[in-house]
């Protein structure tokens, strides 16, 4: 959502201004240990490297065809080297 949308819609702005959240100072000054930061890093979500390939029809087809072509190429290469 854009920040401008909060200003445009008066009902949304009023209901967001109505809610007050109090954050205790203890939680703000809490520093995580190195181990907790490492675990947080391991547990954080990552970007899918195959997402750009899978979203297009050409990429989806190439994910099916490339392994088959590679297997045929390796088979022919092994036959020729014997």
C-alpha positions as CSV (number, residue, x, y, z in Angstrom):
1,X,0.0,0.0,0.0
2,X,1.2,3.5,-0.7
3,X,1.5,6.0,2.0
4,X,-0.7,8.4,0.0
5,X,-3.6,5.9,0.3
6,X,-3.6,6.4,4.1
7,X,-4.2,10.2,3.5
8,X,-6.8,9.7,0.8
9,X,-9.2,7.5,2.7
10,X,-10.4,9.3,5.8
11,X,-12.0,6.2,7.3
12,X,-8.8,4.3,7.2
13,X,-6.8,7.2,8.6
14,X,-9.3,7.6,11.4
15,X,-9.2,4.0,12.4
16,X,-5.4,3.9,12.2
17,X,-5.1,7.0,14.4
18,X,-7.6,5.6,16.8
19,X,-5.4,2.6,17.6
20,X,-2.6,3.3,20.0
21,X,0.3,0.8,20.4
22,X,2.6,1.1,23.4
23,X,6.0,-0.5,23.1
24,X,7.7,-1.1,26.4
25,X,11.2,0.4,26.6
26,X,12.6,-2.9,27.7
27,X,11.8,-4.4,24.3
28,X,13.3,-1.5,22.5
29,X,16.6,-1.8,24.3
30,X,16.7,-5.6,24.1
31,X,19.8,-6.7,22.1
32,X,19.8,-10.1,20.5
33,X,22.8,-12.4,21.0
34,X,24.9,-13.4,18.2
35,X,23.4,-16.9,18.2
36,X,19.8,-15.5,18.0
37,X,20.8,-13.2,15.1
38,X,22.3,-16.2,13.3
39,X,19.2,-18.3,13.9
40,X,17.1,-15.4,12.7
41,X,19.2,-15.2,9.5
42,X,18.8,-18.9,8.9
43,X,15.0,-18.7,9.5
44,X,14.4,-15.7,7.3
45,X,12.6,-16.3,4.0
46,X,14.6,-16.3,0.8
47,X,13.8,-15.3,-2.7
48,X,13.0,-18.2,-5.0
49,X,15.8,-18.4,-7.7
50,X,13.5,-20.3,-10.1
51,X,10.6,-17.9,-9.9
52,X,11.4,-15.8,-13.0
53,X,11.8,-19.0,-15.0
54,X,8.6,-20.7,-13.7
55,X,6.4,-17.6,-14.3
56,X,6.8,-17.6,-18.1
57,X,5.6,-20.4,-20.4
58,X,9.0,-20.5,-22.1
59,X,10.8,-21.0,-18.8
60,X,8.4,-23.7,-17.7
61,X,8.9,-25.6,-21.0
62,X,12.6,-25.2,-20.8
63,X,12.6,-26.7,-17.3
64,X,11.0,-29.8,-18.8
65,X,13.1,-29.9,-22.0
66,X,16.6,-29.1,-20.9
67,X,17.1,-32.1,-18.6
68,X,15.9,-34.4,-21.4
69,X,18.2,-32.8,-24.0
70,X,21.1,-33.0,-21.5
71,X,20.4,-36.7,-20.8
72,X,20.3,-37.5,-24.6
73,X,23.6,-35.5,-25.1
74,X,25.4,-37.4,-22.3
75,X,24.1,-40.7,-23.6
76,X,25.3,-40.0,-27.1
77,X,28.7,-38.8,-25.7
78,X,29.1,-42.0,-23.7
79,X,28.3,-44.1,-26.7
80,X,30.8,-42.3,-28.9
81,X,33.6,-42.5,-26.3
82,X,33.4,-46.3,-26.0
